[in-house]
Structure formats: C-alpha cells, structure tokens
C-alpha cells in the first residue's frame, strides 16, 4: 500500500512538468489564450487603480476623525 501511495505522489509531482499546451489542441474548448487573458487583466486592474485614486482624491472620501486628533498609526 505504501508503494502505491508513493507512486501516485510521484506521478502527481511530475504533472506540472508537462506543458499545458501539449495537452490540448488549439481548437479545444479548454485551450486558453493566456497572453490575451493577461493583457485584459492588466488593463482591468489599471482602470480600477485609476478609478480608486480619482475617488480618493475627489474629496468624497472623508476621514472620520476630527482635525484636533492625529490619525491612528
């Protein structure tokens, strides 16, 4: 039983070494264009960052502590 467990673990440890592009054809529904996905994610993240900075600097984000107290560190 211990030998079978070690064999399964060895096979599972070797799976990341296999490239994903070799497993699927480009016509397969499970094939992803990773470059386009990464580019879209970076554009989305940049837009969210710009919107967040604009919102924070717009004055609609008000602090709750009074002017006499220093902000908590």
PDB file of N, CA, C, O and CB in Angstrom:
ATOM      1  N   UNK A   1       0.829  -1.195   0.000  1.00  0.00           N
ATOM      2  CA  UNK A   1       0.000   0.000   0.000  1.00  0.00           C
ATOM      3  C   UNK A   1       0.871   1.257   0.000  1.00  0.00           C
ATOM      4  O   UNK A   1       0.554   2.246  -0.660  1.00  0.00           O
ATOM      5  CB  UNK A   1      -0.942  -0.001   1.213  1.00  0.00           C
ATOM      6  N   UNK A   2       1.966   1.200   0.745  1.00  0.00           N
ATOM      7  CA  UNK A   2       2.850   2.359   0.827  1.00  0.00           C
ATOM      8  C   UNK A   2       3.522   2.619  -0.523  1.00  0.00           C
ATOM      9  O   UNK A   2       3.731   3.773  -0.898  1.00  0.00           O
ATOM     10  CB  UNK A   2       3.914   2.149   1.924  1.00  0.00           C
ATOM     11  N   UNK A   3       3.854   1.576  -1.240  1.00  0.00           N
ATOM     12  CA  UNK A   3       4.483   1.728  -2.554  1.00  0.00           C
ATOM     13  C   UNK A   3       3.523   2.355  -3.556  1.00  0.00           C
ATOM     14  O   UNK A   3       3.932   3.170  -4.383  1.00  0.00           O
ATOM     15  CB  UNK A   3       4.969   0.373  -3.074  1.00  0.00           C
ATOM     16  N   UNK A   4       2.257   1.981  -3.488  1.00  0.00           N
ATOM     17  CA  UNK A   4       1.259   2.553  -4.398  1.00  0.00           C
ATOM     18  C   UNK A   4       1.058   4.032  -4.095  1.00  0.00           C
ATOM     19  O   UNK A   4       0.918   4.841  -5.012  1.00  0.00           O
ATOM     20  CB  UNK A   4      -0.086   1.794  -4.286  1.00  0.00           C
ATOM     21  N   UNK A   5       1.043   4.388  -2.816  1.00  0.00           N
ATOM     22  CA  UNK A   5       0.883   5.789  -2.424  1.00  0.00           C
ATOM     23  C   UNK A   5       2.061   6.615  -2.918  1.00  0.00           C
ATOM     24  O   UNK A   5       1.881   7.723  -3.421  1.00  0.00           O
ATOM     25  CB  UNK A   5       0.748   5.916  -0.897  1.00  0.00           C
ATOM     26  N   UNK A   6       3.259   6.077  -2.774  1.00  0.00           N
ATOM     27  CA  UNK A   6       4.442   6.794  -3.240  1.00  0.00           C
ATOM     28  C   UNK A   6       4.430   6.945  -4.756  1.00  0.00           C
ATOM     29  O   UNK A   6       4.854   7.977  -5.277  1.00  0.00           O
ATOM     30  CB  UNK A   6       5.712   6.070  -2.794  1.00  0.00           C
ATOM     31  N   UNK A   7       3.952   5.934  -5.464  1.00  0.00           N
ATOM     32  CA  UNK A   7       3.885   6.015  -6.925  1.00  0.00           C
ATOM     33  C   UNK A   7       2.894   7.087  -7.360  1.00  0.00           C
ATOM     34  O   UNK A   7       3.165   7.843  -8.294  1.00  0.00           O
ATOM     35  CB  UNK A   7       3.490   4.655  -7.523  1.00  0.00           C
ATOM     36  N   UNK A   8       1.747   7.156  -6.688  1.00  0.00           N
ATOM     37  CA  UNK A   8       0.747   8.175  -7.025  1.00  0.00           C
ATOM     38  C   UNK A   8       1.302   9.569  -6.738  1.00  0.00           C
ATOM     39  O   UNK A   8       1.124  10.485  -7.540  1.00  0.00           O
ATOM     40  CB  UNK A   8      -0.566   7.942  -6.230  1.00  0.00           C
ATOM     41  N   UNK A   9       1.965   9.730  -5.610  1.00  0.00           N
ATOM     42  CA  UNK A   9       2.539  11.027  -5.270  1.00  0.00           C
ATOM     43  C   UNK A   9       3.641  11.421  -6.249  1.00  0.00           C
ATOM     44  O   UNK A   9       3.776  12.596  -6.590  1.00  0.00           O
ATOM     45  CB  UNK A   9       3.088  11.005  -3.848  1.00  0.00           C
ATOM     46  N   UNK A  10       4.421  10.456  -6.697  1.00  0.00           N
ATOM     47  CA  UNK A  10       5.470  10.730  -7.675  1.00  0.00           C
ATOM     48  C   UNK A  10       4.876  11.186  -9.003  1.00  0.00           C
ATOM     49  O   UNK A  10       5.386  12.116  -9.628  1.00  0.00           O
ATOM     50  CB  UNK A  10       6.340   9.488  -7.887  1.00  0.00           C
ATOM     51  N   UNK A  11       3.804  10.538  -9.431  1.00  0.00           N
ATOM     52  CA  UNK A  11       3.145  10.927 -10.685  1.00  0.00           C
ATOM     53  C   UNK A  11       2.552  12.322 -10.548  1.00  0.00           C
ATOM     54  O   UNK A  11       2.682  13.137 -11.462  1.00  0.00           O
ATOM     55  CB  UNK A  11       2.040   9.908 -11.071  1.00  0.00           C
ATOM     56  N   UNK A  12       1.904  12.611  -9.422  1.00  0.00           N
ATOM     57  CA  UNK A  12       1.317  13.933  -9.203  1.00  0.00           C
ATOM     58  C   UNK A  12       2.384  15.020  -9.135  1.00  0.00           C
ATOM     59  O   UNK A  12       2.150  16.144  -9.578  1.00  0.00           O
ATOM     60  CB  UNK A  12       0.493  13.936  -7.922  1.00  0.00           C
ATOM     61  N   UNK A  13       3.546  14.699  -8.587  1.00  0.00           N
ATOM     62  CA  UNK A  13       4.629  15.674  -8.508  1.00  0.00           C
ATOM     63  C   UNK A  13       5.201  15.972  -9.888  1.00  0.00           C
ATOM     64  O   UNK A  13       5.720  17.066 -10.110  1.00  0.00           O
ATOM     65  CB  UNK A  13       5.733  15.168  -7.580  1.00  0.00           C
ATOM     66  N   UNK A  14       5.119  15.037 -10.807  1.00  0.00           N
ATOM     67  CA  UNK A  14       5.663  15.234 -12.143  1.00  0.00           C
ATOM     68  C   UNK A  14       4.713  15.913 -13.111  1.00  0.00           C
ATOM     69  O   UNK A  14       5.135  16.335 -14.188  1.00  0.00           O
ATOM     70  CB  UNK A  14       6.068  13.932 -12.704  1.00  0.00           C
ATOM     71  N   UNK A  15       3.440  16.031 -12.757  1.00  0.00           N
ATOM     72  CA  UNK A  15       2.467  16.623 -13.668  1.00  0.00           C
ATOM     73  C   UNK A  15       2.756  18.081 -14.023  1.00  0.00           C
ATOM     74  O   UNK A  15       2.563  18.447 -15.182  1.00  0.00           O
ATOM     75  CB  UNK A  15       1.105  16.526 -13.067  1.00  0.00           C
ATOM     76  N   UNK A  16       3.206  18.936 -13.106  1.00  0.00           N
ATOM     77  CA  UNK A  16       3.475  20.324 -13.507  1.00  0.00           C
ATOM     78  C   UNK A  16       4.575  20.452 -14.556  1.00  0.00           C
ATOM     79  O   UNK A  16       4.657  21.468 -15.246  1.00  0.00           O
ATOM     80  CB  UNK A  16       3.851  21.137 -12.299  1.00  0.00           C
ATOM     81  N   UNK A  17       5.416  19.437 -14.680  1.00  0.00           N
ATOM     82  CA  UNK A  17       6.492  19.496 -15.665  1.00  0.00           C
ATOM     83  C   UNK A  17       5.952  19.375 -17.092  1.00  0.00           C
ATOM     84  O   UNK A  17       6.618  19.777 -18.046  1.00  0.00           O
ATOM     85  CB  UNK A  17       7.513  18.390 -15.396  1.00  0.00           C
ATOM     86  N   UNK A  18       4.758  18.826 -17.233  1.00  0.00           N
ATOM     87  CA  UNK A  18       4.143  18.677 -18.549  1.00  0.00           C
ATOM     88  C   UNK A  18       3.544  20.026 -18.943  1.00  0.00           C
ATOM     89  O   UNK A  18       2.805  20.631 -18.166  1.00  0.00           O
ATOM     90  CB  UNK A  18       3.048  17.546 -18.547  1.00  0.00           C
ATOM     91  N   UNK A  19       3.854  20.484 -20.115  1.00  0.00           N
ATOM     92  CA  UNK A  19       3.330  21.779 -20.558  1.00  0.00           C
ATOM     93  C   UNK A  19       1.852  21.649 -20.895  1.00  0.00           C
ATOM     94  O   UNK A  19       1.432  20.659 -21.494  1.00  0.00           O
ATOM     95  CB  UNK A  19       4.119  22.306 -21.781  1.00  0.00           C
ATOM     96  N   UNK A  20       1.065  22.646 -20.511  1.00  0.00           N
ATOM     97  CA  UNK A  20      -0.377  22.620 -20.742  1.00  0.00           C
ATOM     98  C   UNK A  20      -0.703  22.698 -22.222  1.00  0.00           C
ATOM     99  O   UNK A  20      -1.726  22.164 -22.652  1.00  0.00           O
ATOM    100  CB  UNK A  20      -1.051  23.761 -20.002  1.00  0.00           C
ATOM    101  N   UNK A  21       0.131  23.344 -23.004  1.00  0.00           N
ATOM    102  CA  UNK A  21      -0.155  23.473 -24.427  1.00  0.00           C
ATOM    103  C   UNK A  21      -0.046  22.129 -25.140  1.00  0.00           C
ATOM    104  O   UNK A  21      -0.625  21.950 -26.212  1.00  0.00           O
ATOM    105  CB  UNK A  21       0.792  24.482 -25.067  1.00  0.00           C
ATOM    106  N   UNK A  22       0.681  21.192 -24.562  1.00  0.00           N
ATOM    107  CA  UNK A  22       0.789  19.874 -25.176  1.00  0.00           C
ATOM    108  C   UNK A  22      -0.438  19.018 -24.909  1.00  0.00           C
ATOM    109  O   UNK A  22      -0.683  18.047 -25.626  1.00  0.00           O
ATOM    110  CB  UNK A  22       2.025  19.166 -24.673  1.00  0.00           C
ATOM    111  N   UNK A  23      -1.211  19.366 -23.886  1.00  0.00           N
ATOM    112  CA  UNK A  23      -2.346  18.543 -23.502  1.00  0.00           C
ATOM    113  C   UNK A  23      -3.585  18.801 -24.351  1.00  0.00           C
ATOM    114  O   UNK A  23      -4.402  17.898 -24.528  1.00  0.00           O
ATOM    115  CB  UNK A  23      -2.669  18.774 -22.061  1.00  0.00           C
ATOM    116  N   UNK A  24      -3.744  20.016 -24.881  1.00  0.00           N
ATOM    117  CA  UNK A  24      -4.955  20.379 -25.592  1.00  0.00           C
ATOM    118  C   UNK A  24      -4.629  20.932 -26.970  1.00  0.00           C
ATOM    119  O   UNK A  24      -3.616  21.602 -27.170  1.00  0.00           O
ATOM    120  CB  UNK A  24      -5.757  21.393 -24.792  1.00  0.00           C
ATOM    121  N   UNK A  25      -5.494  20.640 -27.895  1.00  0.00           N
ATOM    122  CA  UNK A  25      -5.382  21.217 -29.225  1.00  0.00           C
ATOM    123  C   UNK A  25      -5.845  22.669 -29.173  1.00  0.00           C
ATOM    124  O   UNK A  25      -6.587  23.046 -28.266  1.00  0.00           O
ATOM    125  CB  UNK A  25      -6.211  20.406 -30.258  1.00  0.00           C
ATOM    126  N   UNK A  26      -5.424  23.479 -30.121  1.00  0.00           N
ATOM    127  CA  UNK A  26      -5.853  24.879 -30.142  1.00  0.00           C
ATOM    128  C   UNK A  26      -7.340  25.004 -30.440  1.00  0.00           C
ATOM    129  O   UNK A  26      -7.942  26.028 -30.116  1.00  0.00           O
ATOM    130  CB  UNK A  26      -5.053  25.663 -31.175  1.00  0.00           C
ATOM    131  N   UNK A  27      -7.945  23.998 -31.043  1.00  0.00           N
ATOM    132  CA  UNK A  27      -9.374  24.027 -31.343  1.00  0.00           C
ATOM    133  C   UNK A  27     -10.210  23.534 -30.163  1.00  0.00           C
ATOM    134  O   UNK A  27     -11.439  23.593 -30.208  1.00  0.00           O
ATOM    135  CB  UNK A  27      -9.667  23.181 -32.576  1.00  0.00           C
ATOM    136  N   UNK A  28      -9.562  23.055 -29.124  1.00  0.00           N
ATOM    137  CA  UNK A  28     -10.270  22.528 -27.960  1.00  0.00           C
ATOM    138  C   UNK A  28     -10.921  23.669 -27.181  1.00  0.00           C
ATOM    139  O   UNK A  28     -10.358  24.761 -27.114  1.00  0.00           O
ATOM    140  CB  UNK A  28      -9.308  21.733 -27.049  1.00  0.00           C
ATOM    141  N   UNK A  29     -12.095  23.439 -26.592  1.00  0.00           N
ATOM    142  CA  UNK A  29     -12.729  24.489 -25.779  1.00  0.00           C
ATOM    143  C   UNK A  29     -11.968  24.759 -24.483  1.00  0.00           C
ATOM    144  O   UNK A  29     -12.263  25.738 -23.799  1.00  0.00           O
ATOM    145  CB  UNK A  29     -14.165  24.102 -25.452  1.00  0.00           C
ATOM    146  N   UNK A  30     -11.007  23.925 -24.133  1.00  0.00           N
ATOM    147  CA  UNK A  30     -10.236  24.102 -22.910  1.00  0.00           C
ATOM    148  C   UNK A  30      -8.885  24.778 -23.158  1.00  0.00           C
ATOM    149  O   UNK A  30      -8.060  24.871 -22.248  1.00  0.00           O
ATOM    150  CB  UNK A  30     -10.022  22.763 -22.246  1.00  0.00           C
ATOM    151  N   UNK A  31      -8.662  25.245 -24.377  1.00  0.00           N
ATOM    152  CA  UNK A  31      -7.427  25.956 -24.706  1.00  0.00           C
ATOM    153  C   UNK A  31      -7.641  27.442 -24.440  1.00  0.00           C
ATOM    154  O   UNK A  31      -8.624  28.014 -24.912  1.00  0.00           O
ATOM    155  CB  UNK A  31      -7.005  25.706 -26.194  1.00  0.00           C
ATOM    156  N   UNK A  32      -6.738  28.077 -23.692  1.00  0.00           N
ATOM    157  CA  UNK A  32      -6.859  29.489 -23.359  1.00  0.00           C
ATOM    158  C   UNK A  32      -5.718  30.268 -23.984  1.00  0.00           C
ATOM    159  O   UNK A  32      -4.575  29.810 -24.004  1.00  0.00           O
ATOM    160  CB  UNK A  32      -6.880  29.694 -21.839  1.00  0.00           C
ATOM    161  N   UNK A  33      -6.034  31.440 -24.489  1.00  0.00           N
ATOM    162  CA  UNK A  33      -5.033  32.357 -24.994  1.00  0.00           C
ATOM    163  C   UNK A  33      -4.544  33.170 -23.801  1.00  0.00           C
ATOM    164  O   UNK A  33      -5.118  34.209 -23.474  1.00  0.00           O
ATOM    165  CB  UNK A  33      -5.605  33.279 -26.139  1.00  0.00           C
ATOM    166  N   UNK A  34      -3.487  32.696 -23.153  1.00  0.00           N
ATOM    167  CA  UNK A  34      -3.035  33.279 -21.892  1.00  0.00           C
ATOM    168  C   UNK A  34      -2.539  34.696 -22.046  1.00  0.00           C
ATOM    169  O   UNK A  34      -2.675  35.496 -21.120  1.00  0.00           O
ATOM    170  CB  UNK A  34      -1.953  32.438 -21.297  1.00  0.00           C
ATOM    171  N   UNK A  35      -1.962  35.035 -23.200  1.00  0.00           N
ATOM    172  CA  UNK A  35      -1.465  36.392 -23.397  1.00  0.00           C
ATOM    173  C   UNK A  35      -2.611  37.399 -23.412  1.00  0.00           C
ATOM    174  O   UNK A  35      -2.514  38.458 -22.792  1.00  0.00           O
ATOM    175  CB  UNK A  35      -0.666  36.483 -24.699  1.00  0.00           C
ATOM    176  N   UNK A  36      -3.691  37.078 -24.114  1.00  0.00           N
ATOM    177  CA  UNK A  36      -4.847  37.979 -24.154  1.00  0.00           C
ATOM    178  C   UNK A  36      -5.516  38.068 -22.795  1.00  0.00           C
ATOM    179  O   UNK A  36      -5.965  39.141 -22.392  1.00  0.00           O
ATOM    180  CB  UNK A  36      -5.856  37.512 -25.202  1.00  0.00           C
ATOM    181  N   UNK A  37      -5.585  36.959 -22.091  1.00  0.00           N
ATOM    182  CA  UNK A  37      -6.175  36.946 -20.758  1.00  0.00           C
ATOM    183  C   UNK A  37      -5.356  37.808 -19.799  1.00  0.00           C
ATOM    184  O   UNK A  37      -5.923  38.548 -18.994  1.00  0.00           O
ATOM    185  CB  UNK A  37      -6.276  35.507 -20.228  1.00  0.00           C
ATOM    186  N   UNK A  38      -4.038  37.719 -19.877  1.00  0.00           N
ATOM    187  CA  UNK A  38      -3.158  38.521 -19.024  1.00  0.00           C
ATOM    188  C   UNK A  38      -3.273  40.002 -19.377  1.00  0.00           C
ATOM    189  O   UNK A  38      -3.332  40.843 -18.480  1.00  0.00           O
ATOM    190  CB  UNK A  38      -1.694  38.051 -19.161  1.00  0.00           C
ATOM    191  N   UNK A  39      -3.305  40.333 -20.658  1.00  0.00           N
ATOM    192  CA  UNK A  39      -3.429  41.723 -21.086  1.00  0.00           C
ATOM    193  C   UNK A  39      -4.756  42.318 -20.617  1.00  0.00           C
ATOM    194  O   UNK A  39      -4.787  43.444 -20.120  1.00  0.00           O
ATOM    195  CB  UNK A  39      -3.310  41.827 -22.614  1.00  0.00           C
ATOM    196  N   UNK A  40      -5.842  41.578 -20.767  1.00  0.00           N
ATOM    197  CA  UNK A  40      -7.145  42.053 -20.311  1.00  0.00           C
ATOM    198  C   UNK A  40      -7.176  42.265 -18.807  1.00  0.00           C
ATOM    199  O   UNK A  40      -7.770  43.232 -18.329  1.00  0.00           O
ATOM    200  CB  UNK A  40      -8.228  41.074 -20.714  1.00  0.00           C
ATOM    201  N   UNK A  41      -6.551  41.381 -18.064  1.00  0.00           N
ATOM    202  CA  UNK A  41      -6.491  41.519 -16.615  1.00  0.00           C
ATOM    203  C   UNK A  41      -5.681  42.726 -16.186  1.00  0.00           C
ATOM    204  O   UNK A  41      -6.050  43.416 -15.235  1.00  0.00           O
ATOM    205  CB  UNK A  41      -5.909  40.275 -16.002  1.00  0.00           C
ATOM    206  N   UNK A  42      -4.586  42.989 -16.871  1.00  0.00           N
ATOM    207  CA  UNK A  42      -3.761  44.149 -16.540  1.00  0.00           C
ATOM    208  C   UNK A  42      -4.492  45.456 -16.857  1.00  0.00           C
ATOM    209  O   UNK A  42      -4.395  46.417 -16.094  1.00  0.00           O
ATOM    210  CB  UNK A  42      -2.431  44.091 -17.303  1.00  0.00           C
ATOM    211  N   UNK A  43      -5.216  45.501 -17.965  1.00  0.00           N
ATOM    212  CA  UNK A  43      -5.987  46.693 -18.308  1.00  0.00           C
ATOM    213  C   UNK A  43      -7.091  46.920 -17.280  1.00  0.00           C
ATOM    214  O   UNK A  43      -7.311  48.052 -16.849  1.00  0.00           O
ATOM    215  CB  UNK A  43      -6.587  46.565 -19.724  1.00  0.00           C
ATOM    216  N   UNK A  44      -7.782  45.863 -16.888  1.00  0.00           N
ATOM    217  CA  UNK A  44      -8.837  45.958 -15.884  1.00  0.00           C
ATOM    218  C   UNK A  44      -8.275  46.435 -14.545  1.00  0.00           C
ATOM    219  O   UNK A  44      -8.876  47.285 -13.888  1.00  0.00           O
ATOM    220  CB  UNK A  44      -9.535  44.603 -15.713  1.00  0.00           C
ATOM    221  N   UNK A  45      -7.134  45.896 -14.141  1.00  0.00           N
ATOM    222  CA  UNK A  45      -6.509  46.303 -12.874  1.00  0.00           C
ATOM    223  C   UNK A  45      -6.062  47.758 -12.929  1.00  0.00           C
ATOM    224  O   UNK A  45      -6.208  48.480 -11.942  1.00  0.00           O
ATOM    225  CB  UNK A  45      -5.307  45.396 -12.549  1.00  0.00           C
ATOM    226  N   UNK A  46      -5.523  48.202 -14.054  1.00  0.00           N
ATOM    227  CA  UNK A  46      -5.091  49.591 -14.185  1.00  0.00           C
ATOM    228  C   UNK A  46      -6.284  50.543 -14.110  1.00  0.00           C
ATOM    229  O   UNK A  46      -6.199  51.595 -13.476  1.00  0.00           O
ATOM    230  CB  UNK A  46      -4.334  49.792 -15.505  1.00  0.00           C
ATOM    231  N   UNK A  47      -7.388  50.181 -14.753  1.00  0.00           N
ATOM    232  CA  UNK A  47      -8.588  51.014 -14.683  1.00  0.00           C
ATOM    233  C   UNK A  47      -9.123  51.101 -13.262  1.00  0.00           C
ATOM    234  O   UNK A  47      -9.502  52.180 -12.806  1.00  0.00           O
ATOM    235  CB  UNK A  47      -9.667  50.470 -15.611  1.00  0.00           C
ATOM    236  N   UNK A  48      -9.157  49.977 -12.560  1.00  0.00           N
ATOM    237  CA  UNK A  48      -9.614  50.002 -11.169  1.00  0.00           C
ATOM    238  C   UNK A  48      -8.700  50.857 -10.301  1.00  0.00           C
ATOM    239  O   UNK A  48      -9.179  51.575  -9.423  1.00  0.00           O
ATOM    240  CB  UNK A  48      -9.688  48.583 -10.608  1.00  0.00           C
ATOM    241  N   UNK A  49      -7.413  50.789 -10.530  1.00  0.00           N
ATOM    242  CA  UNK A  49      -6.447  51.591  -9.766  1.00  0.00           C
ATOM    243  C   UNK A  49      -6.655  53.078 -10.030  1.00  0.00           C
ATOM    244  O   UNK A  49      -6.657  53.874  -9.091  1.00  0.00           O
ATOM    245  CB  UNK A  49      -5.001  51.187 -10.123  1.00  0.00           C
ATOM    246  N   UNK A  50      -6.829  53.462 -11.280  1.00  0.00           N
ATOM    247  CA  UNK A  50      -7.042  54.865 -11.636  1.00  0.00           C
ATOM    248  C   UNK A  50      -8.356  55.371 -11.044  1.00  0.00           C
ATOM    249  O   UNK A  50      -8.412  56.484 -10.521  1.00  0.00           O
ATOM    250  CB  UNK A  50      -7.042  55.042 -13.170  1.00  0.00           C
ATOM    251  N   UNK A  51      -9.409  54.564 -11.121  1.00  0.00           N
ATOM    252  CA  UNK A  51     -10.698  54.954 -10.541  1.00  0.00           C
ATOM    253  C   UNK A  51     -10.577  55.113  -9.031  1.00  0.00           C
ATOM    254  O   UNK A  51     -11.139  56.052  -8.468  1.00  0.00           O
ATOM    255  CB  UNK A  51     -11.784  53.916 -10.881  1.00  0.00           C
ATOM    256  N   UNK A  52      -9.867  54.228  -8.374  1.00  0.00           N
ATOM    257  CA  UNK A  52      -9.683  54.310  -6.931  1.00  0.00           C
ATOM    258  C   UNK A  52      -8.916  55.546  -6.509  1.00  0.00           C
ATOM    259  O   UNK A  52      -9.275  56.198  -5.528  1.00  0.00           O
ATOM    260  CB  UNK A  52      -8.975  53.089  -6.434  1.00  0.00           C
ATOM    261  N   UNK A  53      -7.871  55.870  -7.236  1.00  0.00           N
ATOM    262  CA  UNK A  53      -7.085  57.069  -6.918  1.00  0.00           C
ATOM    263  C   UNK A  53      -7.921  58.323  -7.161  1.00  0.00           C
ATOM    264  O   UNK A  53      -7.890  59.255  -6.358  1.00  0.00           O
ATOM    265  CB  UNK A  53      -5.783  57.115  -7.763  1.00  0.00           C
ATOM    266  N   UNK A  54      -8.671  58.351  -8.269  1.00  0.00           N
ATOM    267  CA  UNK A  54      -9.518  59.506  -8.564  1.00  0.00           C
ATOM    268  C   UNK A  54     -10.594  59.673  -7.494  1.00  0.00           C
ATOM    269  O   UNK A  54     -10.900  60.800  -7.102  1.00  0.00           O
ATOM    270  CB  UNK A  54     -10.166  59.358  -9.950  1.00  0.00           C
ATOM    271  N   UNK A  55     -11.165  58.583  -7.021  1.00  0.00           N
ATOM    272  CA  UNK A  55     -12.201  58.638  -5.986  1.00  0.00           C
ATOM    273  C   UNK A  55     -11.617  59.134  -4.664  1.00  0.00           C
ATOM    274  O   UNK A  55     -12.240  59.931  -3.963  1.00  0.00           O
ATOM    275  CB  UNK A  55     -12.849  57.251  -5.795  1.00  0.00           C
ATOM    276  N   UNK A  56     -10.428  58.661  -4.334  1.00  0.00           N
ATOM    277  CA  UNK A  56      -9.798  59.079  -3.082  1.00  0.00           C
ATOM    278  C   UNK A  56      -9.416  60.556  -3.115  1.00  0.00           C
ATOM    279  O   UNK A  56      -9.493  61.229  -2.087  1.00  0.00           O
ATOM    280  CB  UNK A  56      -8.561  58.227  -2.802  1.00  0.00           C
ATOM    281  N   UNK A  57      -9.010  61.069  -4.259  1.00  0.00           N
ATOM    282  CA  UNK A  57      -8.600  62.459  -4.371  1.00  0.00           C
ATOM    283  C   UNK A  57      -9.768  63.414  -4.654  1.00  0.00           C
ATOM    284  O   UNK A  57      -9.587  64.631  -4.647  1.00  0.00           O
ATOM    285  CB  UNK A  57      -7.569  62.589  -5.456  1.00  0.00           C
ATOM    286  N   UNK A  58     -10.947  62.873  -4.898  1.00  0.00           N
ATOM    287  CA  UNK A  58     -12.078  63.717  -5.267  1.00  0.00           C
ATOM    288  C   UNK A  58     -12.703  64.441  -4.082  1.00  0.00           C
ATOM    289  O   UNK A  58     -13.469  65.384  -4.281  1.00  0.00           O
ATOM    290  CB  UNK A  58     -13.122  62.890  -5.949  1.00  0.00           C
ATOM    291  N   UNK A  59     -12.403  64.033  -2.872  1.00  0.00           N
ATOM    292  CA  UNK A  59     -12.976  64.666  -1.698  1.00  0.00           C
ATOM    293  C   UNK A  59     -14.217  63.967  -1.190  1.00  0.00           C
ATOM    294  O   UNK A  59     -14.740  64.348  -0.143  1.00  0.00           O
ATOM    295  CB  UNK A  59     -13.297  66.083  -1.997  1.00  0.00           C
ATOM    296  N   UNK A  60     -14.704  62.968  -1.883  1.00  0.00           N
ATOM    297  CA  UNK A  60     -15.869  62.216  -1.425  1.00  0.00           C
ATOM    298  C   UNK A  60     -15.497  61.196  -0.360  1.00  0.00           C
ATOM    299  O   UNK A  60     -16.368  60.668   0.331  1.00  0.00           O
ATOM    300  CB  UNK A  60     -16.536  61.518  -2.596  1.00  0.00           C
ATOM    301  N   UNK A  61     -14.222  60.922  -0.228  1.00  0.00           N
ATOM    302  CA  UNK A  61     -13.720  60.009   0.787  1.00  0.00           C
ATOM    303  C   UNK A  61     -13.306  60.859   1.990  1.00  0.00           C
ATOM    304  O   UNK A  61     -12.223  61.443   2.004  1.00  0.00           O
ATOM    305  CB  UNK A  61     -12.514  59.138   0.244  1.00  0.00           C
ATOM    306  N   UNK A  62     -14.172  60.922   2.990  1.00  0.00           N
ATOM    307  CA  UNK A  62     -13.924  61.800   4.142  1.00  0.00           C
ATOM    308  C   UNK A  62     -13.401  60.983   5.326  1.00  0.00           C
ATOM    309  O   UNK A  62     -13.814  59.845   5.547  1.00  0.00           O
ATOM    310  CB  UNK A  62     -15.221  62.560   4.543  1.00  0.00           C
ATOM    311  N   UNK A  63     -12.490  61.588   6.072  1.00  0.00           N
ATOM    312  CA  UNK A  63     -11.949  60.943   7.263  1.00  0.00           C
ATOM    313  C   UNK A  63     -12.925  61.127   8.415  1.00  0.00           C
ATOM    314  O   UNK A  63     -13.622  62.139   8.479  1.00  0.00           O
ATOM    315  CB  UNK A  63     -10.555  61.517   7.625  1.00  0.00           C
ATOM    316  N   UNK A  64     -12.984  60.165   9.322  1.00  0.00           N
ATOM    317  CA  UNK A  64     -13.943  60.217  10.411  1.00  0.00           C
ATOM    318  C   UNK A  64     -13.382  60.867  11.664  1.00  0.00           C
ATOM    319  O   UNK A  64     -14.161  61.214  12.553  1.00  0.00           O
ATOM    320  CB  UNK A  64     -14.416  58.839  10.732  1.00  0.00           C
ATOM    321  N   UNK A  65     -12.074  61.050  11.782  1.00  0.00           N
ATOM    322  CA  UNK A  65     -11.524  61.661  12.991  1.00  0.00           C
ATOM    323  C   UNK A  65     -11.501  63.180  12.845  1.00  0.00           C
ATOM    324  O   UNK A  65     -11.449  63.717  11.739  1.00  0.00           O
ATOM    325  CB  UNK A  65     -10.103  61.123  13.278  1.00  0.00           C
ATOM    326  N   UNK A  66     -11.541  63.846  13.978  1.00  0.00           N
ATOM    327  CA  UNK A  66     -11.591  65.309  13.949  1.00  0.00           C
ATOM    328  C   UNK A  66     -10.199  65.872  13.647  1.00  0.00           C
ATOM    329  O   UNK A  66      -9.203  65.148  13.679  1.00  0.00           O
ATOM    330  CB  UNK A  66     -12.125  65.869  15.299  1.00  0.00           C
ATOM    331  N   UNK A  67     -10.150  67.169  13.356  1.00  0.00           N
ATOM    332  CA  UNK A  67      -8.873  67.782  12.978  1.00  0.00           C
ATOM    333  C   UNK A  67      -7.928  67.889  14.161  1.00  0.00           C
ATOM    334  O   UNK A  67      -6.712  67.935  13.970  1.00  0.00           O
ATOM    335  CB  UNK A  67      -9.105  69.159  12.382  1.00  0.00           C
ATOM    336  N   UNK A  68      -8.462  67.930  15.392  1.00  0.00           N
ATOM    337  CA  UNK A  68      -7.614  68.071  16.561  1.00  0.00           C
ATOM    338  C   UNK A  68      -6.845  66.797  16.911  1.00  0.00           C
ATOM    339  O   UNK A  68      -5.787  66.860  17.536  1.00  0.00           O
ATOM    340  CB  UNK A  68      -8.444  68.489  17.729  1.00  0.00           C
ATOM    341  N   UNK A  69      -7.365  65.666  16.517  1.00  0.00           N
ATOM    342  CA  UNK A  69      -6.705  64.393  16.829  1.00  0.00           C
ATOM    343  C   UNK A  69      -5.811  63.972  15.674  1.00  0.00           C
ATOM    344  O   UNK A  69      -6.111  64.230  14.509  1.00  0.00           O
ATOM    345  CB  UNK A  69      -7.748  63.290  17.129  1.00  0.00           C
ATOM    346  N   UNK A  70      -4.734  63.336  16.010  1.00  0.00           N
ATOM    347  CA  UNK A  70      -3.868  62.816  14.955  1.00  0.00           C
ATOM    348  C   UNK A  70      -4.409  61.479  14.495  1.00  0.00           C
ATOM    349  O   UNK A  70      -5.009  60.758  15.292  1.00  0.00           O
ATOM    350  CB  UNK A  70      -2.400  62.678  15.445  1.00  0.00           C
ATOM    351  N   UNK A  71      -4.218  61.128  13.241  1.00  0.00           N
ATOM    352  CA  UNK A  71      -4.730  59.856  12.739  1.00  0.00           C
ATOM    353  C   UNK A  71      -4.030  58.692  13.400  1.00  0.00           C
ATOM    354  O   UNK A  71      -2.857  58.802  13.757  1.00  0.00           O
ATOM    355  CB  UNK A  71      -4.569  59.770  11.232  1.00  0.00           C
ATOM    356  N   UNK A  72      -4.720  57.578  13.571  1.00  0.00           N
ATOM    357  CA  UNK A  72      -4.072  56.411  14.183  1.00  0.00           C
ATOM    358  C   UNK A  72      -2.966  55.871  13.297  1.00  0.00           C
ATOM    359  O   UNK A  72      -3.087  55.871  12.072  1.00  0.00           O
ATOM    360  CB  UNK A  72      -5.097  55.312  14.461  1.00  0.00           C
ATOM    361  N   UNK A  73      -1.907  55.418  13.903  1.00  0.00           N
ATOM    362  CA  UNK A  73      -0.760  54.919  13.145  1.00  0.00           C
ATOM    363  C   UNK A  73      -0.911  53.471  12.813  1.00  0.00           C
ATOM    364  O   UNK A  73      -0.033  52.889  12.176  1.00  0.00           O
ATOM    365  CB  UNK A  73       0.516  55.129  13.907  1.00  0.00           C
TER     366      UNK A  73
END
